[in-house]
């Protein structure tokens, strides 16, 4: 009698079952770890299949696709009740000692990369010894696992699935830092603190020199580190071999795997047959087979795709100012508009390290920034541009954040052009002969430029133009320069902008990523921030008495304070400094996070805070989205 085939305790997508039947793929039990992570569907257990259509903007839109396809950090955010919390993800659990200076992590045994190879501590050891400790690849090391004095932490490898990290001082916020993810802590999109064995061929220590040189020639690059990071030693790991977005051959642990790269149209992601998460009924995730991203360049095009039903589900690049348009076309497009809250504020940052020394000195005066702030009519911006859907507010933590402060939220936001003029007069910025434009301290006309990546037809660009009118009305002649996002990012790195326009996000769990408040986000203190972060970009050391130094001191104390109450008090002192020095000029925020969701697309929950720290789509767990069969 033939031995009966054992019944699997797991289920899989039909297209994978066909590959198993054809002998092209191992059975699902062999592809999943001993203890898969179990995901509870937001509404109900889904169905397999379908192609998810959404729009993207090309190379500069890398983070959007990264959040959609899954960023598998070692610890991940999970929404429970009315708030997010951190949970074990690629690990089964972690432990820490009493003062949070030593951590032990236990990897889920049997997680595999998309090429079927095992993820073990060997990949972490490779990252630690040959990437993190390699000054050519990780200049200044990686903030998440550095000691407070910027020296590297100590990794110890117990066995194939257990490792320890030891710091020379408490590191109590390590969990939320890991959940946030970011640059220099391993392969972008995961796994944390690791790179797959595939990348050894592109490392000078392990790879064949002739093969590396041939690849450099093919890609017109100068040195091997440029295969890993842009510029060769920036430590961003967005190079053409190390970044999955640019290299479909790179093995990943995400829910979907790249089949091509930008500027492909469409850019295609297909399900990862080795994905290591299941639902509550043992169905291997994700439910959806394929994601296709169609290239667009302007807001009107994307809006037309929405209202004509060409997009299945999308939050990124929906426009709050187009809410009425979206609602009026729900029936026509066969979708519904869902709303969450965005933890961000529209923001304008006078760059206090801008190349023009006269403007840099002027921008660094609190009274000048206060004058700019109170010369803006935020209520009109909200009503005329955003249909009253946002809230007039300063750049500050949003409602629902543990760091929310009503006083900070309302600091210097009352529209008072007369008081603004008095502040400018007090700075000696007298009106010129034309009666319209004030003179700078050096006698030249006071002219400044707002630089933005907002696209033609967007309400955000309309806002930039409106702010320019308000500032020009009080004698600060202001123009708007709208550029493509990748160019804006380059100017941001270089620190050449005068007024930096961006969305001040990361305002939910602020301590997880306080870059906007400590000046390292390349907006209001670009070159000072580079100095503090030991960036590979141009640096300038701030004066010894600059208030930024007090902010940095408080942040360093926060990072090593194991007592949560004391840590929160220190961080509040840090935020309070911004009340007296409004470096970031917020206008309106807490916009509704508009999700366009087709009627046949399910498990997209509402009531969440959308924030980069929470990884936007990531906290919504897109692996459990599903579509009705066609």
PESULFEN-V487830 format. One record per backbone hydrogen bond with DSSP energy under -1.0 kcal/mol. NH is the residue of the N-H (numbers start at 1). CO is the residue of the C=O. Records with the same first field share a line. If there is no record, write none. Layout:
NH=CO  CO
This chain:
11=282
17=13
18=14
20=16
21=17
22=18
23=20
24=19
30=27
32=28
34=109
37=276
39=278
49=287
52=290
54=292
56=294
61=58
65=61
66=62
67=63
68=64
69=65
72=189
73=71
76=87
78=85
80=83
83=80
85=78
87=76
89=74
92=106
95=104
97=102
100=97
103=165
104=95
105=163
106=93
107=161
108=90
111=108
113=117
114=252
116=113
119=111
121=160
123=120
125=121
126=122
127=123
128=124
129=125
130=126
131=127
132=127
133=128
137=134
138=134
141=138
145=142
147=151
150=147
153=145
154=166
156=164
158=162
159=162
163=105
164=156
165=103
166=154
167=101
171=100
174=171
177=173
178=174
179=175
180=176
181=177
187=194
190=187
193=185
194=191
195=123
199=196
200=197
201=198
202=199
203=200
206=203
207=203
212=208
213=209
214=210
215=211
216=212
217=213
218=214
219=215
221=216
226=223
227=224
228=225
229=225
232=229
239=228
241=227
242=227
243=239
246=243
247=243
250=247
255=69
257=270
259=268
264=261
267=293
269=291
270=257
271=289
272=255
275=272
278=37
279=283
282=279
284=11
285=277
287=623
290=50
291=269
292=52
293=267
294=54
296=56
302=298
303=299
304=300
305=301
306=302
307=303
308=304
309=306
310=305
312=53
313=53
314=596
318=315
322=319
323=320
326=322
327=323
328=324
330=327
333=329
334=330
335=330
336=597
338=595
340=593
341=608
342=591
343=610
344=342
345=504
346=588
347=502
348=585
349=500
351=498
352=524
354=351
360=356
361=357
362=358
363=359
364=360
365=362
369=365
370=366
371=367
372=368
373=369
374=370
376=373
378=376
381=377
382=378
383=379
384=380
385=381
386=381
388=382
389=386
391=589
393=587
394=409
398=507
401=398
404=401
409=405
410=406
411=408
413=410
416=374
420=416
421=417
422=418
423=419
424=420
425=421
426=422
428=425
429=424
430=428
432=437
435=432
438=475
439=430
440=444
443=440
446=438
447=445
448=477
450=479
451=499
452=481
458=455
462=458
463=459
464=460
465=461
466=462
467=463
468=464
469=465
470=466
471=467
472=468
473=469
475=472
476=471
477=446
479=448
481=450
483=452
488=484
489=485
490=486
491=487
492=488
493=489
494=490
495=491
496=491
499=449
500=349
501=451
502=347
504=345
505=503
507=343
510=508
512=509
513=510
517=514
518=514
520=515
529=525
530=526
531=527
532=528
533=529
535=530
540=527
546=543
549=546
551=547
552=548
553=549
554=550
555=551
556=552
557=553
558=554
559=555
561=558
567=563
568=564
569=565
570=566
571=567
572=568
573=569
574=570
575=571
576=572
577=573
581=577
583=581
585=348
587=346
589=391
590=344
593=340
594=592
595=338
596=314
597=336
598=312
599=334
601=598
602=626
610=341
615=612
616=611
618=615
620=617
621=618
624=621
625=622
626=602
628=600
